[in-house]
Amino acid sequence: MSSKINRLRAERGKNDEKIAVLRARNNEIDKQITLDTQDYTNNIEAMNEIAGSDYQSAFLGGQNHIALFAEAAPKIDMSNISAYDQGLNESFQKAFKNYFDGNATIDEAKQLFKDDISEKYQELVNFQWPDAE
């Protein structure tokens, strides 16, 4: 075998070790985030460990809500997500905040949303609200 292949294999081995260490560290970090904030982190292994433990949320009367989320999360259908989802959600929240706070009309909020996504996603053309004629 060539020395280049041997060198690449050796580097891959070192990287595999680094990845294993980082993965273990991330599991601990994600578990601690959940224990501190009661948030469900995007770490299946860490969440399943908490789900199978005696973890209890005092806020939820002793319920282990992580176990419920861990059971439900794999059933979420992600087939309809797109590259636009996060930006559209952020634009919607930004545009409609004043409306929800009573400081803008629905038409003003809709226009702000339309303007924002038209600037952010120029390839999305002919935007129309479902109630439009």
Beta strands, then each sheet from edge to edge (+ up, - down):
end
